[in-house]
Amino acid sequence: MKNLRKPLLVALCAAALTAAALPVTSQAAVDVFFNVAPPPPRVEIVPAPRAGWVWVPGYWAPRAHRHVWIAGHWERVRRGYAYVPPRWVERDHRWFYEQPRWHRGDRDGDGVPNYRDRAPNDPYRR
């Protein structure tokens, strides 16, 4: 047992030093803006509703310094969250892109955020 302590201690020290040298990842909010407004949305045929899924309409997204059309698609519903589609906002003669996200605060799971829902806790919702 005594002979194993030193190699074990060396291995633990090496592991600690290796872990300390690894890069730390972080998240940074980056504003994406254009001087030109995005083109008008394309016309898409919205399919019939599907239980447990929400339709995400197509939108213009920034890619490589230009607007790129992202076609509409289905996203699986997340209970307790409401889908917020992406949007372009004009500020100071620039167009800023706000990414799509899931917003917490949809207690009844109808896809409408509580702050916009007329009946956020509808007991008769199926």
Sequence and secondary structure as in RCSB ss.txt:
>XXXX:A:sequence
MKNLRKPLLVALCAAALTAAALPVTSQAAVDVFFNVAPPPPRVEIVPAPRAGWVWVPGYWAPRAHRHVWIAGHWE
RVRRGYAYVPPRWVERDHRWFYEQPRWHRGDRDGDGVPNYRDRAPNDPYRR
>XXXX:A:secstr
 HHHHHHHHHHHHHHHHHHHHS         EEESS              TTEEEE  EEEEETTEEEEE  EEE
E  TEEEEE  EEEEETTEEEEE  EEEEEETT SSS GGG SSTT TT  
